[in-house]
Amino acid sequence: MAKTRVLVEFGMGTSLRRADYTEAAARALRDALWRNSVNMAELFGFPKETMIVEAQIGVQQPDQVDVSALTSIFPYGQVQITVAEGGLDIDKPDGAGRTVMANAAISVFFDMEPAQ
């Protein structure tokens, strides 16, 4: 069997006032997930639990993201989350804080036989 990607979705999330990198990442993941109805498991006849879900998140301070808090966003599948430097930090005009922006890419894979 070969790990085969069948779907990629993208999302963006922000923390407008608290500069909370985990919340911005969570909103980016939800943005990618909740705009779509993914029926890949049913389409290929696999149980939803066999979905291999890889999420990549970009924020300016990756070490500030609590990855364990993000896994509960996914309703099923084998989830792996990676956080890297990316996104944006936007300083407030009055100098009192910043807005945090996170980007997310979610890829869904299945172990499948290659097409002949």
Beta strands, then each sheet from edge to edge (+ up, - down):
strand 1: 2-15
strand 2: 52-59
strand 3: 78-85
strand 4: 88-91
strand 5: 98-112
sheet 1: 1+ 5- 2+ 3+
sheet 2: 1+ 5- 4+
end
